[in-house]
Amino acid sequence: MVMITTDSSGSFAFSPATLTIKAGTAVTWKNATAVGHTVTSDDGKSFDSGTSNPIAAQGGTFSFTFTKAGTFPYHCEIHPFMKATVIVQ
């Protein structure tokens, strides 16, 4: 699981920033902040939780199953400084 948190500097962040998994694994992101966020692949097409219906504040979740190996950087469309990576082996 990846938590969407507020880090020690007061900024929103994905934790962990890098997650390594095996192909076929579902990753769930859980929002522990007071505002909505998205989980959007940097390539714009691998996965996207969607900006029209962001992951709800205080416990909302989004899950995606990674079926192929690769490195998948992603960000929050609402807060572009939020960046992280899923590595699929």
Secondary structure by P-SEA (a helix, b strand, c coil): ccccccccccbbbbcccbbbbcccbbbbbbbcccbbbbbcccccccccccccccccccccbbbbbbccbbbbbccccccccccbbbbcc
